[in-house]
Structures are given as C-alpha cells and as structure tokens.
Amino acid sequence: MSSVGILSGRLEEFRLVELLQVMGLGNATGALHLHEADGRAGLVYFEKGALLSCVELDTEALTLGLVLQQLNLATERQLAHAYRQQTHDPLGKRIGERLIDLNILRPEQLEEALKTQTLWTIRELALWQEGVYEFHPGESLPADDKTPRIDPTAAVMEAIRYESEWEQLAPILPEGMRTHLRMSYEPPYGHDLIFHADEWRIISKANRYGTVRRIATALRTPELDVAHLIAPLIDKGLLNPIGASGAPGRLPQEAERLSMEHFDLFTLLISMEQDWLKRKSQADQLNALATFINQTMGALEEACRASGLVLASNTLQSLLEREGISGVEGYQFRIEKNRLDVDGFTNYCRHALGRGASDHQGFYMRSFAILERALAAAFQAINARVASPLERGQNQEAWEVLFQTFRSQPTGAL
C-alpha cells in the first residue's frame, strides 16, 4: 500500500526531483498537482511509486501529436486524419489507438511516444523553482487512459540531465520550449549571410511556426536538439526571442476542442437528484436510472454540438459493450440513436416486480446495480475528456455524492 499521505508545500523548498524520489520510495498512488508562480499548472500521476502520466496545462504544452512528429513516427497529415475521426467519435478510441488502427503506428511505437511525452514533460516541470505542490493520494487517471509505467529513478535522471544541459540555454531561451522567435528583419552588421543548411531550415520556419517546440515539430526533430541549434542563431542576431507563447491554464487547441468544456455536469446532477427524491416505488426508481442515462447522453450531444463535434450514433451501445452490459435479467436493452427504450424497460420492470415472485428485492437490487454501472460508464467516459484535472476531480466528487443519494433513498411500494 502507499505510505504517502496528503502532502503540500512550496517548490522553493522541495523541487520536483525530490518529490519524485519521495513518491517512488513511498510506493505512492495518487496525483501530484504543481502550480507555478506564473499561473501554469502540471499534474503527475503515480501508481505504486511508478509514473503513469504527466501533463501540463498550457496552450503550448507537449502533446502526443507533437512528440510523434518530433520522433518522426507520424506526419502532420496523418495526425490530422486521425483527429478528424476523433471529432466524429469523441468518446471512442484515443488518438493513439486510432493511429494503430490506421497502420500508422505499431503498439510499441505508441508506447515509446507516450513514455517520451511523460519524460519530456517531467523534465520541463522539474525546472520550476517557484510555486506550490499538493499530493492527492488515491486520485487516478481516467479508466480508459492507458499509459506505460515509468520507473521514478529514470524520470529523476532525465530531469537532472536536462537541468544541467539547460543551464547553458536558459539565458538565451528564458521561456524554454515556449519561447517565441522572430527572424531578424535587418541582418547583423558584418554577417556574410551564408548559412549552413540546418541553420537556414530553422530561420526559414521561425516566423511561420513561432516557438522552439513548433519549429522542432515542423523539422521532425527532437526539440532539445533544435534548441541547441537555435541558441547560436540568437547569439548571432539572426533570430530574436520575443517572449513566451501560449496561455497558462489551458490545453492546446486540439485537446481543448475535445475536452467536453461545454458539458454542464452540475445542472444535470441537480436535476437528477431532484427527480430521484420524487421516486418512491422500485419501478419508478429503475425508470429514473434509465431516464438519467438518456439525459446524460442528451447533455453530451449538446456539449459536442457546442464544440463543433459529432457524437457517433452508437456511442451508448459502445460504452455499454465495453462494460459488458447488455440488459437486466432476461431483458435486452433496446438502444436507438444513443437512447434506451425507457418505456419498454419500465414495462418489463413493472411486470417482473408485480408477478408474485418472492425475489422482488433481489431483482430490484440487481437491476439497480446494472443501471448504476451503465450510468457511471457514461459519466466516466465524459469526465475523462474534461481538460482540467481539478475540474475532473470536482466532477468525480459530485457524481459520488449523487450516487450516495441514490443508495440512501429508501424504496417503497413495488
């Protein structure tokens, strides 16, 4: 079991490298929240001391798509094609799984890219010297977010190596990979304007792509290698750093669009709770749970439309199949356009509860459990796509409170 409880403090006193070692030695399971002084935030997930994932909330954060291009594993066109599929089925497979289905990636290449994304993000967060941290034991990744485990020692070594290497680059690229660059409009005095091919490839892309990270992605070259090539060009006056690009607290545009930002969970939960408190009989309560599934899918469709997404017509069917849910007792759910046939299901329940059998309570409890799993599957799939980890946690707490209300409400007549 994890021996690490709730922790909090300041990064000035306890840097990320030290926190990684504490999590590893303590066999920690949970999430480490980091907040830098300039408003950026990061989140590191652990399971039994191993790293599972690391994300940064910043519009210029390192995404899987950027890593795949820098590692020369996928092209911008291939990623755009997979992303278009994602917008037509936002609760379906993750982008990496789609790339495997399209024969663009092999499973081992996806694993390599995910590990690289985690390690490269960790090494950036490890440079933060001011801010606060909080460890939340037990907080976990979304269930369908499958990531490879990384030994914390490997992460620590990568962060230490990177910090040492970055000491030379920090005065030139003060905003790291987010540093925005512009080509000098007037050549430096005395420069003969003869460039090595690698230098010209970078200079010619500076104005179009802007940041070190975006330039590296366009060149399909690891960003640290590109940063080393950019530094002397700044020294020569051929490129000018013009500050940071991006907005802290938000995810990159592609991820933001798929983030379920417009899903109004709390309004949905309040309406469910108010409805549930009016349901007194077992049949009415089972009807309510089935109705709540349909209401959740309806709210999801509205959120998708607001983000310019299209919810696949078989989304609910797919969610239930993943959970191994097909019906209750002898009844098979009928699903059309992401809606359960609530009337047909309710008629079946009324018949089952009123046929004089002695196992009324057993039928109710088994049916309740299946519908609860179905509703939870829909919620978890939606919540996994919420951009903010903090908002995900708040949603999870509110959802659990609602189900406590469901379970505590006494049942009356059949």
ABEGO torsion letter per residue (X at the ends): XBABBBBBEBAAABBAAAAAAAAAAAGBBEBBBBBBAAGBBBBBBBBGGBBABBBBBBAABBBAAAAAAAAGABBAAAAAAAAAAAAABAABBBAAAAAAAAGABBAAAAAAAAAAAAAAAAAAAAABABEBBBBBBGBBBBAABBBBBBBAAAAAAAAAAAAAAAAAAAAABAAEAABBBBBBABBBBGBAGBBBAAAAAAAAAAAAAGBAAAAAAAAGBBAAAAAAAAAAAAAAGABBBAEBBEBBGBBBAAAAAAAGAABBAAAAAAAAAAAAAABABAAAAAAAAAAAAAAAAAAAAAAAAAAGBBBBAAAAAAAAAAAGBAEBEABBBBBBGGBBBAAAAAAAAAAAAAAGBAAAAAAAAAAAAAAAAAAAAAAAAAAAABABAAAAAAAAAAAAAAAAAAAABBBBBX
